[in-house]
Amino acid sequence: MNWIFLILGGLFEIGFTTCLGKAKEATGSTTYMWYGGFILCLFASMALLIKATQTLPLGTAYAVWTGIGAVGTVLIGILFFKEPADFWRVFFIFTLIASIVGLKAVSSH
């Protein structure tokens, strides 16, 4: 169950970075809406990480959480913010995913 909390926390991390990017592009009161989403996603992400680390090893949980956030944020950047998707960027995204899967595989929980 704590792996589910950790994955959800990583997804909320993607949410808060996406809201931050959208707030940068927004104008007027819409900016505050995106910053509100940022704060809500940040709170949920941290709360889920805290819950997951109650039973999962801290180093593994943090690495997986940040990995999910990093991969997801890069993919959101490519898909929605028109960031480049060159060979090396995609290659290193896949190596990061392989590392996250490897950490899950060697974890005793």
Solvent accessible surface area in square Angstrom, and as a share of the most:
residue,aa,sasa,rsa
1,M,155,0.69
2,N,28,0.15
3,W,31,0.11
4,I,93,0.47
5,F,43,0.18
6,L,0,0.00
7,I,83,0.42
8,L,74,0.37
9,G,0,0.00
10,G,0,0.00
11,L,93,0.46
12,F,79,0.33
13,E,21,0.09
14,I,25,0.13
15,G,20,0.19
16,F,27,0.11
17,T,38,0.22
18,T,33,0.19
19,C,14,0.08
20,L,85,0.42
21,G,20,0.19
22,K,68,0.29
23,A,3,0.03
24,K,171,0.72
25,E,103,0.46
26,A,25,0.19
27,T,113,0.65
28,G,57,0.55
29,S,91,0.59
30,T,59,0.34
31,T,25,0.15
32,Y,163,0.62
33,M,135,0.60
34,W,73,0.26
35,Y,89,0.34
36,G,31,0.29
37,G,19,0.18
38,F,45,0.19
39,I,109,0.55
40,L,129,0.64
41,C,23,0.14
42,L,56,0.28
43,F,150,0.63
44,A,24,0.18
45,S,0,0.00
46,M,76,0.34
47,A,44,0.34
48,L,32,0.16
49,L,19,0.10
50,I,110,0.56
51,K,88,0.37
52,A,0,0.00
53,T,37,0.21
54,Q,123,0.55
55,T,72,0.42
56,L,9,0.05
57,P,52,0.32
58,L,124,0.62
59,G,57,0.55
60,T,21,0.12
61,A,0,0.00
62,Y,117,0.45
63,A,37,0.29
64,V,4,0.03
65,W,12,0.04
66,T,41,0.24
67,G,4,0.03
68,I,30,0.15
69,G,2,0.02
70,A,42,0.32
71,V,14,0.08
72,G,9,0.08
73,T,47,0.27
74,V,38,0.22
75,L,75,0.37
76,I,37,0.19
77,G,3,0.03
78,I,36,0.18
79,L,126,0.63
80,F,135,0.56
81,F,51,0.21
82,K,182,0.77
83,E,70,0.31
84,P,86,0.54
85,A,58,0.45
86,D,78,0.40
87,F,135,0.56
88,W,152,0.53
89,R,69,0.25
90,V,53,0.30
91,F,82,0.34
92,F,118,0.49
93,I,15,0.07
94,F,127,0.53
95,T,56,0.33
96,L,65,0.33
97,I,63,0.32
98,A,64,0.50
99,S,62,0.40
100,I,24,0.12
101,V,93,0.53
102,G,32,0.31
103,L,60,0.30
104,K,95,0.40
105,A,81,0.63
106,V,122,0.70
107,S,22,0.14
108,S,107,0.69
109,H,113,0.50
